[in-house]
Amino acid sequence: MYWTIIQLSLRELRANKMRTILTALGIIIGVMAVIILVTLGNGFTAQITKEFEGIGQNLIFVSPDSNNGPNRARVVPFDMRDVDAIRRGVPGIEFVAPSNGSGGRVVYGNVNHDTVVIGSTNEYFKVRLWVFEMGREFTEGELAAGKPVCIIGKTVRDTLFGAQNPLGLKIRVENVSCEVIGLLAPKGQTTFGNDEDDRILMPLRTYQRRIVGNSDVATIQVAVANGQDAQAVIDGLRSLLRQRRSVPEGEPDNFSIDQVSAFLGEVQNVLGIMTMFVGAIAFVSLIVGGIGIMNIMLVSVTERTREIGIRLAIGAQQKDVLWQFLIEAMILGLLGGIAGIVIGLGLSVLITGLMGVPFIPSIGIIVFAAVFSALFGIVFGFFPALRASRLNPIEALRYE
Amino acid sequence: MNMQTGTAANMRNATGTQAPLIAFDRVMKVYGHGDAEVRALDGVSFEINRGEFVAIMGASGSGKSTTLNILGCLDVPSAGSYRFMGAAVETLDRAQRAMLRQRYLGFVFQGFNLLKRTTALENVELPMIYMGLSARERRKRAREALAKVGLADRENHSSSELSGGQQQRVAIARALVTNPAVILADEPTGNLDSQRSHEIMRLFSDLNQRLKITILLVTHEEDIAAYAPRHMRFKDGRIASDETRA
């Protein structure tokens, strides 16, 4: 009986293809929007998570802040003694990479390029998970003596040298003539638009002496050893640095300690909230789609008044007519939902492909969309179906 | 449903004894109130037995359509009693009357009233869907019914591909297929030319004589009514004459 009614409904929908498509359009667009937004949200979250893993999830950034109190404006930088004290005094650390850096100009032949110049040690490559495409790290001698050597990122290489092998060539960094000894394997753009490969590294001492002319360390990057508690390391760093920088009891820190994984959690949170919010807006368009179904079903009931009269005259019960229209509305909603899911997933594949974000469909949201679109069909189809079932057969038969 | 338990005794009684199939007892039908009151039927009484072929005639507004609506359990009397197969129809609710139409009444309309975009076979199957018959049983009985009206070769034509006469034959097959106690035909030849009209009437006559189906025919054309042995004429909501040809 119900199977027969489903067949009748399908035939009715097939016979009015244009009307069916237009009616389902609201649901199709709503479901499509929900699917695309959630899939993109998933993709971005995964992408950013992966980038943070690329930075090194167990990484802690330590940087100096301005003092509170009377010397508010003065930022006391770190120096190598702080770095050595951390190496010796804080347990649970695998690597400590001191660094300093700024924007700077590099020149090769008649090519200029503005990039980021960083002075650091070989630990820098370890904590930031850089791999060498060619060449080598700094030697102990180069680091200790502050020799003019540098390691370049792929963007710098492409700009200055094109496809040419850069090793052994001399470039000018600000006023320092520098020999290229290594090339880093590319990491690509971050989601935030930074080009990770647009950088040039030299020994920290070279940077301090030849570029800036001081002995400051701007940032200390600390990699927590595997299996060690990051919070314990943070607590150790904090008490050591408060002591070394003579911060009185009760005063706030004049430095900051940031953990990449904590930041990642925050970013994921924000992305999650955004996805939900935009998803909720898309849900509103589903409701509008449902009202569209109600509208067309009401028109359809009027249009088919005579047909309803025939059915009632030859022995259909009111509930038979009610079910026929209800099932028709449900199928309409479900078909719209399925179409929306298919189109949404298709467009998601396309958009994620264009944006270089991974395509991660969510089964939960697909099932949710299918169930809700059918449910919307039933909810918004109920009133038209009720109206159809309550028609007076005599008047319905007389309807032109 | 309820009707089956509530009136089954009545029906068994009715079929056991030779009570009339249809009995109108001082049936009134009033539309509107006060000054606007219209008496469509004004105390009409008659009986029809199984196997009869009755032509109900009269000018428009004479009450013949109202009578047909009540006979078809589409409407109920304002006063008086209509007994169909022993059941007092005015005491039944909408669902119970729908059940009576489904099981015991077949309708043939002036405008054919087939479903659009639907084949002849599917149109004939329609009432059996609501009876809950299996698809195989529906198909078998629909084929038999179409064969009875001479359309065995038109099963898969949709109604728009059939001529008016053929459409009316499909409608008759649809009315026949449930083996009803009565077929109610409301101006069945009104939309047909004279030749097709007589073909349809010969079919009704044949169904009545060979299959002993009770047929009630509403018409205002004398030559159409001539196929029925009994003529009931309505005038101003009353029966003006009720004659049976010898």
Interface residues (C-beta under 8 A of the other chain):
Chain A: M1 T4 I5 R11 A15 R306 E307 G309 I310 R311 L312 A313 I314 G315 A316 Q317 Q318 D320 P393 I394 L397
Chain B: N69 G72 L74 D75 R94 A95 A98 M99 R101 Q102 R103 L105 G106 F107 F109 N113 L114 L115 K116 R117 T118 L126 P127 I129 Y130 M131 G132 A135 R174 A175 T178
